[in-house]
Amino acid sequence: MASSLARILSRGIHSSARHNALAKFAMPAMSPTMSEGGISSWKKKEGESFTAGDVLLEVETDKATIDVEAQDDGILAKIILPDGSKNIPVGSPIAVLAEEGDDLSAATDFAEKAAQEKVEPSKDAEEKAPTPPKVEESAEEKKPAKEEPKKADLPTGDRIFASPIAKKIALERGIPLSKVKGTGPNGRIIREDVEKFKTPAAGAAAPAAPSEDYVDIPVSNMRRTIGTRLTQSKQDIPHYYLTVSIDMSKVSKLREVFNKTLGEKDKAAKLSVNDFILKAVSCALVDVPEANSAWLGETMRQYKKADICVAVATPTGLITPIVKDVGGKGLATISAEAKALAKKARDGKLQPHEYQGGTFTVSNLGMFDIDHFTAIINPPQSCILAVGSTQPTIVPAPEEERGFKTVPLMKVTLSSDHRTVDGAVGSRWLAAFKGYLENPLTFML
């Protein structure tokens, strides 16, 4: 009984000792950094029974869609938030659960009360600024008429006062704070003001133009997070870029030999150029460990293992699953793990530990015939390598009778954080990386 109660409390479900007591089921935290999520779909219907281990729903996080399994037997008495609900704070009630034999007639009233309760914590938590919430209420009640003229008379360019959480939400949703009327003290913009602004704006925009001219696509949690983090990376990190061309002749020949050997044992097993790239990255990180680092504000962390993130394009956005400890694995193992992670990423089935963390990132657009590009650093990592396609290129060759020859050249560009990786360090790393790919037998030494 004690262990069962502990499991219930760990899931955020509040239960009573009475047999006929309904229980609230809250939005679970699927990772330590998750603050809100969305409901992709419920896998059980209202009134349907479930057993421990059954999938109750799919939760959409900022990186993937994750199954939420039941820890105990029960009944899904009432769904509070339906499929497609987004931006649900962790801990907010999303359903009502019951046990076999419970009276479900009160589930609707219970759900309505639970839905109202979820708003109260967000009000208390939103205002972390010095102004206490009570003052906001009194100012809102006593001075609404005086505040509005002040806000209307504010000239363009004047400072806008808003709470930190209001600024964060406005940035994520693309809402201009200059158009939001604050209801806090002295016209200060609070969270509610930004959230309320979204509804009329969306409603007004819908009939503005014929539907055949464009299609409005709702922003998913994943796409919103990608936009926020990449914008922050580009603004906060002093990027610089180094590009080299690499002769892939020996990699091509070695890959052909390896694939022929592997094909005799398993026809589905094939090494890709990216597998050689990941291995070369790990070897270069051993030679130049300064590149295998992260900027943490007060410290610079240098990693001992190469946990390499591999950028994978999915229908909902870019995600970077991690191939762990690449330096300690052979090419066949690296290939198998990378393929499995890429499939899980495209299916939206990655677990948090499979994409959170990493020490270095590789983004390869060679398969799209892109010969050169630059990539945005994935913070707090220090480097990301952008890999282009391999192109036959004419180069000088004094030893040849014609004086030139054609070789397969691949361009790669290293984006580095200048706070942790100086230009000379980045150059040394690229030279080491190029050396390993131009002499791939050194992988085996």
Backbone hydrogen bonds in HBPLUS format (Angstrom, degrees):
<---DONOR---> <-ACCEPTOR-->    atom                        ^
c    i                          cat <-CA-CA->   ^        H-A-AA   ^      H-
h    n   atom  resd res      DA  || num        DHA   H-A  angle D-A-AA Bond
n    s   type  num  typ     dist DA aas  dist angle  dist       angle   num
A0005-LEU N   A0001-MET O   2.98 MM   4  6.24 159.9  2.02 150.8 155.5     1
A0006-ALA N   A0002-ALA O   2.98 MM   4  6.20 153.4  2.06 145.8 153.3     2
A0007-ARG N   A0003-SER O   3.05 MM   4  6.28 151.9  2.13 143.1 149.9     3
A0008-ILE N   A0004-SER O   3.05 MM   4  6.37 152.2  2.13 146.0 153.6     4
A0009-LEU N   A0005-LEU O   2.97 MM   4  6.25 165.9  1.99 154.9 157.6     5
A0010-SER N   A0006-ALA O   2.98 MM   4  6.12 153.8  2.05 145.6 152.8     6
A0011-ARG N   A0008-ILE O   3.13 MM   3  5.33 140.2  2.29 101.7 112.8     7
A0013-ILE N   A0008-ILE O   3.24 MM   5  5.56 163.3  2.27 154.1 150.2     8
A0012-GLY N   A0009-LEU O   3.05 MM   3  5.23 161.0  2.09 107.9 113.4     9
A0023-ALA N   A0097-LEU O   2.92 MM  74  5.10 159.6  1.96 154.5 155.2    10
A0097-LEU N   A0023-ALA O   2.71 MM  74  5.10 163.1  1.74 154.9 159.2    11
A0025-PHE N   A0095-ALA O   2.83 MM  70  5.10 162.4  1.86 150.1 145.9    12
A0094-ILE N   A0025-PHE O   2.78 MM  69  5.93 177.5  1.78 160.4 159.5    13
A0095-ALA N   A0025-PHE O   3.24 MM  70  5.10 142.9  2.39 143.4 146.2    14
A0027-MET N   A0092-SER O   2.81 MM  65  5.51 150.4  1.90 143.5 149.8    15
A0091-GLY N   A0027-MET O   2.96 MM  64  5.08 155.6  2.02 133.3 141.3    16
A0034-MET N   A0031-SER O   3.21 MM   3  5.32 159.5  2.25 107.4 113.7    17
A0090-VAL N   A0035-SER O   2.96 MM  55  5.54 163.4  1.99 135.4 133.7    18
A0037-GLY N   A0088-ILE O   2.91 MM  51  5.23 151.7  1.99 134.5 140.8    19
A0088-ILE N   A0037-GLY O   2.80 MM  51  5.23 165.9  1.82 159.7 158.3    20
A0038-GLY N   A0060-GLU O   2.87 MM  22  4.77 153.5  1.94 137.7 145.5    21
A0060-GLU N   A0038-GLY O   2.68 MM  22  4.77 161.7  1.71 135.9 141.4    22
A0039-ILE N   A0085-SER O   2.79 MM  46  5.28 154.0  1.85 148.3 157.0    23
A0084-GLY N   A0039-ILE O   2.73 MM  45  5.46 146.7  1.83 157.9 164.5    24
A0040-SER N   A0058-GLU O   2.84 MM  18  5.32 145.8  1.95 147.3 155.4    25
A0058-GLU N   A0041-SER O   2.84 MM  17  5.41 156.9  1.89 158.7 166.4    26
A0043-LYS N   A0056-LEU O   2.80 MM  13  5.19 160.7  1.84 130.3 134.9    27
A0048-GLU N   A0045-LYS O   2.99 MM   3  5.39 158.7  2.04 135.4 136.3    28
A0047-GLY N   A0076-LEU O   2.58 MM  29  5.38 165.2  1.60 157.2 158.5    29
A0076-LEU N   A0048-GLU O   3.05 MM  28  5.70 169.9  2.06 157.5 156.8    30
A0050-PHE N   A0074-GLY O   2.86 MM  24  5.51 157.6  1.91 154.5 153.0    31
A0074-GLY N   A0050-PHE O   3.00 MM  24  5.51 159.0  2.05 150.2 148.2    32
A0054-ASP N   A0051-THR O   2.99 MM   3  5.72 165.0  2.01 145.6 147.3    33
A0053-GLY N   A0070-ALA O   2.76 MM  17  5.22 160.3  1.80 137.2 143.1    34
A0070-ALA N   A0054-ASP O   2.81 MM  16  5.55 156.3  1.87 159.3 166.5    35
A0056-LEU N   A0068-VAL O   2.83 MM  12  5.84 156.1  1.88 163.9 168.1    36
A0068-VAL N   A0057-LEU O   2.90 MM  11  5.55 157.2  1.95 175.2 172.1    37
A0059-VAL N   A0066-ILE O   2.84 MM   7  5.28 165.0  1.86 158.1 154.0    38
A0066-ILE N   A0059-VAL O   2.83 MM   7  5.28 163.1  1.86 153.2 152.7    39
A0061-THR N   A0064-ALA O   2.82 MM   3  5.42 169.1  1.84 169.4 167.1    40
A0075-ILE N   A0098-ALA O   2.76 MM  23  5.04 147.0  1.86 143.3 142.8    41
A0098-ALA N   A0075-ILE O   2.93 MM  23  5.04 148.0  2.04 144.1 150.6    42
A0077-ALA N   A0096-VAL O   2.88 MM  19  5.44 119.7  2.25 140.1 155.6    43
A0078-LYS N   A0096-VAL O   3.18 MM  18  4.95 157.2  2.24 134.7 135.3    44
A0096-VAL N   A0078-LYS O   2.71 MM  18  4.95 154.7  1.77 153.2 156.3    45
A0080-ILE N   A0094-ILE O   2.91 MM  14  4.93 144.8  2.03 120.7 126.4    46
A0081-LEU N   A0094-ILE O   3.24 MM  13  5.18 159.1  2.29 130.7 127.9    47
A0085-SER N   A0082-PRO O   3.31 MM   3  6.00 152.1  2.39 138.9 138.3    48
A0092-SER N   A0089-PRO O   3.10 MM   3  5.73 160.1  2.14 140.5 140.6    49
A0102-ASP N   A0099-GLU O   3.03 MM   3  5.64 160.7  2.07 142.5 142.8    50
A0107-ALA N   A0104-LEU O   3.13 MM   3  5.28 164.8  2.15 112.1 115.2    51
A0110-PHE N   A0106-ALA O   2.99 MM   4  6.12 161.3  2.03 153.6 159.8    52
A0111-ALA N   A0107-ALA O   2.83 MM   4  5.97 149.2  1.92 143.3 151.5    53
A0112-GLU N   A0108-THR O   2.99 MM   4  6.29 153.7  2.07 149.5 156.2    54
A0113-LYS N   A0109-ASP O   3.10 MM   4  6.36 160.5  2.14 151.0 155.3    55
A0114-ALA N   A0110-PHE O   2.98 MM   4  6.17 156.2  2.04 143.8 151.1    56
A0115-ALA N   A0111-ALA O   2.86 MM   4  6.05 152.1  1.94 147.6 154.9    57
A0116-GLN N   A0112-GLU O   3.20 MM   4  6.43 146.6  2.31 140.4 148.1    58
A0117-GLU N   A0113-LYS O   3.04 MM   4  6.29 147.3  2.15 145.2 154.5    59
A0118-LYS N   A0114-ALA O   3.30 MM   4  6.54 140.9  2.46 145.1 153.0    60
A0119-VAL N   A0116-GLN O   3.37 MM   3  5.92 152.5  2.45 109.8 116.0    61
A0120-GLU N   A0117-GLU O   3.19 MM   3  5.66 133.5  2.42 109.7 120.1    62
A0123-LYS N   A0119-VAL O   3.25 MM   4  6.59 147.2  2.36 150.2 159.3    63
A0123-LYS N   A0120-GLU O   3.18 MM   3  5.30 124.6  2.50  99.1 112.5    64
A0124-ASP N   A0120-GLU O   3.24 MM   4  6.56 158.4  2.29 152.0 157.3    65
A0125-ALA N   A0121-PRO O   2.88 MM   4  6.02 156.3  1.93 151.2 158.4    66
A0126-GLU N   A0122-SER O   2.85 MM   4  5.66 142.7  1.99 139.4 147.8    67
A0128-LYS N   A0126-GLU O   3.12 MM   2  5.97 120.7  2.49 110.4  94.4    68
A0135-VAL N   A0132-PRO O   3.23 MM   3  5.71 131.6  2.47 109.7 120.3    69
A0136-GLU N   A0133-PRO O   2.99 MM   3  5.15 121.9  2.34  99.1 114.0    70
A0137-GLU N   A0133-PRO O   3.23 MM   4  6.64 152.2  2.31 151.1 157.7    71
A0138-SER N   A0134-LYS O   3.09 MM   4  6.39 165.6  2.11 152.8 156.0    72
A0139-ALA N   A0135-VAL O   2.89 MM   4  5.98 159.7  1.93 148.8 154.9    73
A0140-GLU N   A0136-GLU O   2.89 MM   4  5.96 146.1  2.00 141.0 150.9    74
A0141-GLU N   A0137-GLU O   2.95 MM   4  6.19 149.7  2.04 146.8 154.4    75
A0142-LYS N   A0138-SER O   2.89 MM   4  5.95 164.5  1.91 151.3 155.5    76
A0143-LYS N   A0139-ALA O   3.07 MM   4  5.59 160.7  2.11 136.0 141.7    77
A0147-GLU N   A0143-LYS O   3.14 MM   4  6.13 155.5  2.21 147.0 152.8    78
A0148-GLU N   A0144-PRO O   3.38 MM   4  6.44 161.7  2.42 144.9 147.8    79
A0151-LYS N   A0147-GLU O   2.99 MM   4  6.33 155.6  2.05 154.4 161.6    80
A0152-ALA N   A0148-GLU O   2.91 MM   4  6.14 155.2  1.97 151.0 158.4    81
A0153-ASP N   A0149-PRO O   2.82 MM   4  5.96 144.6  1.95 147.6 156.8    82
A0154-LEU N   A0151-LYS O   3.40 MM   3  5.39 156.7  2.46  97.2 103.9    83
A0158-ASP N   A0155-PRO O   3.19 MM   3  5.91 161.6  2.23 139.5 140.0    84
A0189-ILE N   A0161-PHE O   2.86 MM  28  6.23 170.1  1.87 143.9 145.0    85
A0163-SER N   A0189-ILE O   2.91 MM  26  6.30 156.6  1.96 174.8 175.7    86
A0166-ALA N   A0163-SER O   3.08 MM   3  5.16 120.3  2.45  98.8 113.9    87
A0167-LYS N   A0163-SER O   3.01 MM   4  6.35 156.5  2.07 156.7 163.2    88
A0168-LYS N   A0164-PRO O   3.00 MM   4  6.27 156.8  2.06 147.5 153.8    89
A0169-ILE N   A0165-ILE O   3.04 MM   4  6.21 164.7  2.06 147.3 150.6    90
A0170-ALA N   A0166-ALA O   2.97 MM   4  6.07 159.7  2.01 146.4 152.7    91
A0171-LEU N   A0167-LYS O   2.94 MM   4  6.13 154.5  2.01 147.5 153.9    92
A0172-GLU N   A0168-LYS O   3.02 MM   4  6.27 161.5  2.06 149.9 154.6    93
A0173-ARG N   A0169-ILE O   2.96 MM   4  6.11 151.5  2.04 149.3 156.6    94
A0174-GLY N   A0170-ALA O   2.88 MM   4  5.70 113.3  2.34 136.7 150.6    95
A0175-ILE N   A0170-ALA O   2.88 MM   5  4.73 154.0  1.95 138.8 143.5    96
A0179-LYS N   A0176-PRO O   3.07 MM   3  5.77 160.8  2.11 118.8 124.3    97
A0180-VAL N   A0177-LEU O   3.08 MM   3  5.12 161.6  2.11 106.0 111.9    98
A0184-GLY N   A0188-ARG O   2.87 MM   4  4.55 146.5  1.98 158.5 154.7    99
A0187-GLY N   A0184-GLY O   3.18 MM   3  5.35 132.9  2.41 139.5 129.9   100
A0188-ARG N   A0185-PRO O   3.15 MM   3  5.55 153.1  2.23 109.9 117.5   101
A0193-ASP N   A0190-ILE O   3.08 MM   3  5.52 124.8  2.39 108.1 121.4   102
A0194-VAL N   A0190-ILE O   3.43 MM   4  6.87 155.4  2.49 153.9 159.9   103
A0195-GLU N   A0191-ARG O   3.03 MM   4  6.32 165.2  2.05 158.5 162.9   104
A0196-LYS N   A0192-GLU O   2.87 MM   4  5.95 154.5  1.93 149.0 155.5   105
A0197-PHE N   A0193-ASP O   3.07 MM   4  6.14 138.5  2.25 136.0 146.7   106
A0201-ALA N   A0197-PHE O   3.30 MM   4  6.34 159.0  2.35 148.3 154.5   107
A0202-ALA N   A0198-LYS O   2.96 MM   4  6.08 160.2  2.00 150.7 155.6   108
A0203-GLY N   A0199-THR O   2.92 MM   4  6.09 157.6  1.97 151.0 158.1   109
A0204-ALA N   A0200-PRO O   2.85 MM   4  5.95 153.0  1.92 147.3 153.3   110
A0205-ALA N   A0201-ALA O   3.09 MM   4  6.18 145.3  2.21 140.1 149.2   111
A0206-ALA N   A0202-ALA O   3.29 MM   4  6.36 138.3  2.47 141.8 149.8   112
A0208-ALA N   A0205-ALA O   3.23 MM   3  5.22 156.4  2.29 105.4 112.4   113
A0213-ASP N   A0210-PRO O   3.10 MM   3  5.75 163.0  2.13 118.0 123.2   114
A0224-ARG N   A0220-SER O   2.91 MM   4  6.12 161.5  1.95 155.4 160.6   115
A0225-THR N   A0221-ASN O   2.98 MM   4  6.12 157.3  2.03 146.1 152.1   116
A0226-ILE N   A0222-MET O   2.94 MM   4  6.18 158.8  1.99 150.3 156.4   117
A0227-GLY N   A0223-ARG O   3.02 MM   4  6.20 165.7  2.04 148.3 151.8   118
A0228-THR N   A0224-ARG O   3.01 MM   4  6.22 161.7  2.04 148.1 153.0   119
A0229-ARG N   A0225-THR O   2.91 MM   4  6.01 173.8  1.91 156.6 158.5   120
A0230-LEU N   A0226-ILE O   2.98 MM   4  5.96 166.0  2.00 152.7 157.1   121
A0231-THR N   A0227-GLY O   3.08 MM   4  6.00 154.9  2.15 139.3 146.6   122
A0232-GLN N   A0228-THR O   2.98 MM   4  6.13 158.8  2.03 144.3 150.7   123
A0233-SER N   A0229-ARG O   2.82 MM   4  6.01 151.4  1.90 143.1 151.5   124
A0234-LYS N   A0230-LEU O   2.96 MM   4  6.13 164.6  1.99 148.5 151.7   125
A0235-GLN N   A0231-THR O   3.02 MM   4  6.18 146.5  2.14 144.7 154.0   126
A0236-ASP N   A0232-GLN O   2.84 MM   4  5.83 157.8  1.89 150.9 156.5   127
A0237-ILE N   A0233-SER O   2.96 MM   4  5.50 158.5  2.00 144.0 148.7   128
A0239-HIS N   A0237-ILE O   2.92 MM   2  5.76 116.6  2.33 115.4  98.4   129
A0418-HIS N   A0238-PRO O   3.11 MM 180  5.68 172.9  2.11 150.5 152.8   130
A0240-TYR N   A0416-SER O   3.18 MM 176  5.61 131.0  2.43 142.7 154.5   131
A0416-SER N   A0240-TYR O   3.03 MM 176  5.61 163.1  2.06 157.5 163.0   132
A0242-LEU N   A0414-LEU O   3.06 MM 172  5.22 149.9  2.16 136.5 145.9   133
A0414-LEU N   A0242-LEU O   2.76 MM 172  5.22 155.6  1.81 157.8 160.3   134
A0244-VAL N   A0412-VAL O   3.08 MM 168  5.77 155.5  2.14 159.4 166.9   135
A0412-VAL N   A0244-VAL O   3.04 MM 168  5.77 161.2  2.07 164.7 170.8   136
A0246-ILE N   A0410-MET O   2.80 MM 164  5.10 155.5  1.86 135.2 143.4   137
A0410-MET N   A0246-ILE O   2.86 MM 164  5.10 154.0  1.93 139.0 147.5   138
A0248-MET N   A0408-PRO O   2.85 MM 160  5.56 172.7  1.85 172.7 173.7   139
A0252-SER N   A0248-MET O   2.97 MM   4  6.11 161.6  2.01 153.9 158.6   140
A0253-LYS N   A0249-SER O   3.14 MM   4  6.45 158.2  2.19 148.3 153.7   141
A0254-LEU N   A0250-LYS O   2.91 MM   4  6.04 166.7  1.93 150.3 154.4   142
A0255-ARG N   A0251-VAL O   2.81 MM   4  5.84 159.7  1.85 150.5 156.6   143
A0256-GLU N   A0252-SER O   3.09 MM   4  6.22 153.3  2.16 140.5 147.3   144
A0257-VAL N   A0253-LYS O   3.11 MM   4  6.43 156.7  2.17 148.3 153.8   145
A0258-PHE N   A0254-LEU O   2.91 MM   4  6.15 168.4  1.92 155.6 158.6   146
A0259-ASN N   A0255-ARG O   2.87 MM   4  5.98 164.6  1.89 152.0 156.4   147
A0260-LYS N   A0256-GLU O   3.11 MM   4  6.20 148.4  2.21 139.9 147.9   148
A0261-THR N   A0257-VAL O   3.13 MM   4  6.42 156.6  2.19 147.9 153.9   149
A0262-LEU N   A0258-PHE O   2.80 MM   4  6.08 165.1  1.83 156.7 161.2   150
A0263-GLY N   A0259-ASN O   2.79 MM   4  5.74 150.4  1.88 138.6 147.1   151
A0264-GLU N   A0261-THR O   3.31 MM   3  5.54 140.6  2.48 100.0 109.8   152
A0265-LYS N   A0262-LEU O   3.00 MM   3  5.40 139.1  2.17 107.3 118.5   153
A0266-ASP N   A0262-LEU O   2.80 MM   4  5.96 172.4  1.81 164.4 167.0   154
A0269-ALA N   A0266-ASP O   3.10 MM   3  5.45 149.6  2.20 108.3 117.2   155
A0275-ASP N   A0272-SER O   3.10 MM   3  5.35 136.0  2.30 101.9 112.9   156
A0276-PHE N   A0273-VAL O   3.12 MM   3  5.34 120.1  2.50 101.2 114.8   157
A0277-ILE N   A0273-VAL O   3.03 MM   4  6.38 151.6  2.11 146.6 155.6   158
A0278-LEU N   A0274-ASN O   2.92 MM   4  6.16 160.2  1.96 150.9 154.3   159
A0279-LYS N   A0275-ASP O   3.15 MM   4  6.37 159.9  2.19 143.7 149.0   160
A0280-ALA N   A0276-PHE O   2.90 MM   4  6.11 159.1  1.94 148.5 154.5   161
A0281-VAL N   A0277-ILE O   2.84 MM   4  6.08 151.3  1.92 150.3 158.6   162
A0282-SER N   A0278-LEU O   3.08 MM   4  6.37 160.8  2.12 148.5 152.3   163
A0283-CYS N   A0279-LYS O   3.06 MM   4  6.35 156.8  2.11 148.7 155.1   164
A0284-ALA N   A0280-ALA O   2.94 MM   4  6.12 158.4  1.99 148.3 154.1   165
A0285-LEU N   A0281-VAL O   2.94 MM   4  6.17 145.1  2.06 146.8 156.7   166
A0286-VAL N   A0282-SER O   3.20 MM   4  6.51 135.6  2.41 137.8 148.3   167
A0286-VAL N   A0283-CYS O   3.20 MM   3  5.24 131.7  2.44  94.5 107.1   168
A0287-ASP N   A0283-CYS O   3.23 MM   4  6.61 151.9  2.32 142.5 149.6   169
A0288-VAL N   A0284-ALA O   2.82 MM   4  6.04 152.0  1.89 148.1 156.4   170
A0291-ALA N   A0288-VAL O   3.22 MM   3  6.18 163.0  2.25 126.7 129.4   171
A0292-ASN N   A0289-PRO O   2.94 MM   3  5.17 146.8  2.05 106.9 117.2   172
A0303-TYR N   A0292-ASN O   2.87 MM  11  5.75 163.6  1.90 164.5 170.2   173
A0382-SER N   A0293-SER O   3.13 MM  89  5.71 124.6  2.46 157.3 146.4   174
A0294-ALA N   A0301-ARG O   2.82 MM   7  5.15 137.8  2.00 143.6 154.5   175
A0301-ARG N   A0294-ALA O   2.93 MM   7  5.15 148.1  2.03 150.3 154.8   176
A0295-TRP N   A0380-PRO O   3.12 MM  85  5.61 142.3  2.27 153.2 155.7   177
A0296-LEU N   A0299-THR O   2.93 MM   3  5.28 156.8  1.98 167.6 169.7   178
A0298-GLU N   A0296-LEU O   3.14 MM   2  5.89 127.1  2.43 105.5  91.1   179
A0326-VAL N   A0306-ALA O   2.94 MM  20  5.73 158.1  1.98 165.6 158.3   180
A0359-THR N   A0307-ASP O   2.77 MM  52  5.34 170.0  1.78 153.7 154.4   181
A0308-ILE N   A0323-VAL O   3.06 MM  15  5.37 134.7  2.27 158.2 146.2   182
A0323-VAL N   A0308-ILE O   2.90 MM  15  5.37 169.6  1.91 151.7 149.1   183
A0309-CYS N   A0360-PHE O   2.73 MM  51  6.06 162.9  1.76 163.1 164.5   184
A0362-VAL N   A0309-CYS O   2.83 MM  53  6.21 156.6  1.89 162.4 167.9   185
A0310-VAL N   A0321-PRO O   2.91 MM  11  5.78 162.3  1.95 167.6 171.0   186
A0311-ALA N   A0362-VAL O   3.03 MM  51  6.30 171.2  2.04 161.0 163.6   187
A0312-VAL N   A0319-ILE O   2.79 MM   7  5.45 158.9  1.83 162.0 169.2   188
A0319-ILE N   A0312-VAL O   3.06 MM   7  5.45 160.9  2.10 150.4 156.4   189
A0314-THR N   A0317-GLY O   3.08 MM   3  5.18 142.5  2.22 123.7 135.0   190
A0317-GLY N   A0314-THR O   3.14 MM   3  5.18 155.6  2.20 105.4 112.8   191
A0322-ILE N   A0354-GLU O   2.88 MM  32  5.78 152.4  1.96 155.9 158.9   192
A0328-GLY N   A0325-ASP O   3.12 MM   3  5.67 148.8  2.22 112.3 120.4   193
A0329-LYS N   A0326-VAL O   3.10 MM   3  5.39 164.1  2.13 118.7 119.0   194
A0334-ILE N   A0330-GLY O   2.99 MM   4  6.21 165.6  2.01 157.1 161.6   195
A0335-SER N   A0331-LEU O   2.89 MM   4  6.03 160.4  1.93 149.6 155.0   196
A0336-ALA N   A0332-ALA O   3.02 MM   4  6.23 162.4  2.05 147.2 151.4   197
A0337-GLU N   A0333-THR O   2.98 MM   4  6.15 169.5  1.99 156.3 158.8   198
A0338-ALA N   A0334-ILE O   2.94 MM   4  6.01 163.4  1.96 151.3 156.3   199
A0339-LYS N   A0335-SER O   3.05 MM   4  6.18 162.3  2.08 149.5 154.0   200
A0340-ALA N   A0336-ALA O   3.05 MM   4  6.23 160.3  2.09 146.5 152.0   201
A0341-LEU N   A0337-GLU O   2.95 MM   4  6.11 163.4  1.97 153.1 157.3   202
A0342-ALA N   A0338-ALA O   2.97 MM   4  6.09 156.5  2.02 145.3 152.1   203
A0343-LYS N   A0339-LYS O   3.06 MM   4  6.27 155.8  2.12 147.3 153.0   204
A0344-LYS N   A0340-ALA O   3.07 MM   4  6.32 162.5  2.10 148.2 152.8   205
A0345-ALA N   A0341-LEU O   2.88 MM   4  6.06 151.2  1.96 146.7 155.1   206
A0346-ARG N   A0342-ALA O   3.03 MM   4  6.29 159.3  2.07 148.1 152.3   207
A0347-ASP N   A0343-LYS O   2.98 MM   4  6.19 143.6  2.11 144.9 155.5   208
A0349-LYS N   A0344-LYS O   2.80 MM   5  4.99 163.4  1.83 154.4 153.4   209
A0348-GLY N   A0345-ALA O   3.09 MM   3  5.03 152.2  2.17  98.3 106.9   210
A0354-GLU N   A0351-GLN O   2.81 MM   3  5.38 155.5  1.87 121.8 130.3   211
A0355-TYR N   A0352-PRO O   3.20 MM   3  5.66 164.3  2.22 113.3 118.0   212
A0356-GLN N   A0352-PRO O   2.96 MM   4  5.84 137.6  2.15 159.6 170.8   213
A0385-LEU N   A0361-THR O   2.87 MM  24  6.32 160.4  1.91 152.7 156.4   214
A0363-SER N   A0385-LEU O   2.84 MM  22  6.08 174.1  1.84 166.3 166.4   215
A0387-VAL N   A0363-SER O   2.83 MM  24  6.13 165.9  1.85 156.6 159.7   216
A0365-LEU N   A0387-VAL O   3.02 MM  22  6.19 158.8  2.06 169.0 167.4   217
A0368-PHE N   A0365-LEU O   2.99 MM   3  5.45 153.7  2.06 111.6 120.0   218
A0369-ASP N   A0366-GLY O   2.97 MM   3  5.14 155.7  2.03 116.0 116.9   219
A0389-SER N   A0370-ILE O   2.76 MM  19  5.70 142.4  1.90 130.1 142.3   220
A0381-GLN N   A0378-ASN O   3.05 MM   3  5.73 139.9  2.22 133.4 131.4   221
A0417-ASP N   A0382-SER O   2.83 MM  35  5.01 134.0  2.04 147.4 156.8   222
A0384-ILE N   A0415-SER O   3.03 MM  31  5.35 146.2  2.15 146.3 154.2   223
A0415-SER N   A0384-ILE O   2.92 MM  31  5.35 173.7  1.93 167.9 166.4   224
A0386-ALA N   A0413-THR O   2.81 MM  27  5.07 178.3  1.81 154.7 154.8   225
A0413-THR N   A0386-ALA O   2.87 MM  27  5.07 158.0  1.92 144.2 151.7   226
A0388-GLY N   A0411-LYS O   2.97 MM  23  5.45 158.2  2.02 170.8 177.3   227
A0391-GLN N   A0409-LEU O   2.81 MM  18  5.36 160.4  1.85 154.0 150.2   228
A0409-LEU N   A0391-GLN O   2.87 MM  18  5.36 163.3  1.90 148.5 142.9   229
A0393-THR N   A0407-VAL O   2.79 MM  14  5.42 164.6  1.81 148.3 152.4   230
A0407-VAL N   A0393-THR O   2.87 MM  14  5.42 162.8  1.90 151.3 150.5   231
A0395-VAL N   A0405-LYS O   2.86 MM  10  5.66 163.4  1.89 167.2 171.8   232
A0405-LYS N   A0395-VAL O   3.00 MM  10  5.66 154.5  2.06 158.8 167.0   233
A0397-ALA N   A0403-GLY O   2.92 MM   6  4.93 173.1  1.92 115.9 114.4   234
A0400-GLU N   A0397-ALA O   2.93 MM   3  5.50 154.1  2.00 117.6 125.5   235
A0403-GLY N   A0400-GLU O   3.11 MM   3  5.01 136.8  2.31  93.4 105.9   236
A0420-THR N   A0417-ASP O   3.08 MM   3  5.83 148.5  2.19 119.9 126.7   237
A0421-VAL N   A0417-ASP O   2.85 MM   4  5.80 169.6  1.86 166.2 167.9   238
A0425-VAL N   A0422-ASP O   3.06 MM   3  5.26 118.3  2.45 101.2 116.2   239
A0426-GLY N   A0422-ASP O   2.94 MM   4  6.27 163.8  1.97 160.0 164.8   240
A0427-SER N   A0423-GLY O   2.94 MM   4  6.11 150.0  2.03 143.4 151.8   241
A0428-ARG N   A0424-ALA O   2.99 MM   4  6.24 152.6  2.07 142.7 149.5   242
A0429-TRP N   A0425-VAL O   2.95 MM   4  6.25 155.7  2.01 150.4 157.2   243
A0430-LEU N   A0426-GLY O   3.01 MM   4  6.24 163.5  2.03 147.5 151.6   244
A0431-ALA N   A0427-SER O   2.96 MM   4  6.16 156.5  2.01 146.9 153.4   245
A0432-ALA N   A0428-ARG O   3.01 MM   4  6.24 156.5  2.07 146.0 151.8   246
A0433-PHE N   A0429-TRP O   2.88 MM   4  6.13 163.5  1.91 155.4 160.2   247
A0434-LYS N   A0430-LEU O   2.84 MM   4  6.00 164.6  1.86 151.7 155.8   248
A0435-GLY N   A0431-ALA O   2.98 MM   4  6.12 154.5  2.04 142.1 149.3   249
A0436-TYR N   A0432-ALA O   3.09 MM   4  6.40 151.9  2.17 150.2 156.3   250
A0437-LEU N   A0433-PHE O   3.22 MM   4  6.53 158.1  2.27 150.6 155.9   251
A0438-GLU N   A0434-LYS O   2.94 MM   4  6.09 151.0  2.03 151.5 159.8   252
A0439-ASN N   A0435-GLY O   3.07 MM   4  6.05 121.3  2.43 132.9 146.2   253
A0442-THR N   A0439-ASN O   3.03 MM   3  6.08 170.4  2.04 132.3 135.4   254
A0443-PHE N   A0440-PRO O   2.99 MM   3  5.64 164.3  2.02 116.9 122.0   255
A0444-MET N   A0441-LEU O   3.02 MM   3  5.60 146.8  2.13 111.2 119.5   256
A0445-LEU N   A0442-THR O   3.22 MM   3  5.16 153.0  2.30  98.7 106.6   257
